[in-house]
């Protein structure tokens, strides 16, 4: 794979959403608070071990340093049963203090809650696919929509190399492992159970947005494999789900011309309710249904503006080195057309 030369100006990587910093300190789910409690225990014990080793070490170094005229060699001895038992037993006890709460947290969250919402998460180089098998077979890319205060059961796998699915504010991460499909079902998947946080403001339109990131080195654009999670009120989620699979509304001439241009894209991309859906097989590019509603493009790295979409379409590899999306050599006019179709026709009210 030939990567383009690095050009600082060209690679202005992220339009970062600072409203949702990617830290794990103030976790929003029970899963994340439980992990932090184990982390707290570990930190206390580690601090104890550090001082229990460092203080005697420093005292010994100072007290037993050879002084001028001190020529008698120290007493030589070999083996000390008491000491050896002690420094085996103490670490075992300390590790048990870490292991037991760790197991408790792992087992507590290992089981799917009865009636949990199902979401399938599929890692791709370098974007995320989210499928909602229970909600009318909705498929989205790079933007995961969830209702607040709801148990969710994620089934996670990968279409190519190992990725890792992580929403820092929600707690732990889980690897997406490459699978072979057997009768349309992935052979080996990982799971993650979380209960989505309640909205701080229950009437907030458009929900709360949290950032996610691939956390397994997966190739040239690993760092550019981001996504967003939008948590809605339950009512708003229902209306999002209803709007999610409706076809684009193509009104202007520009958008209609863009629809024609998009015919060239549909071998790799699907938009629900258009002929692109009829093309069989798994598409290698992200599903673009409701693209106009997405806040970001290029897997959560750039704000979804017509300028950024044009930059992307002119040369995808400039924004995402190694991207599988080829440079289609679109003219500026075609870019304006397809951008109008993709951004405006697919924007839904919900
Ligand atoms: Cu996918 Cu890193």
Boltz pocket constraint, residues with backbone or C-beta under 6 A from the ligand:
constraints:
  - pocket:
      binder: B
      contacts: [[A, 123], [A, 124], [A, 126], [A, 162], [A, 163], [A, 164], [A, 214], [A, 215], [A, 216], [A, 217], [A, 218], [A, 219], [A, 221], [A, 222], [A, 223], [A, 225]]
      max_distance: 6.0
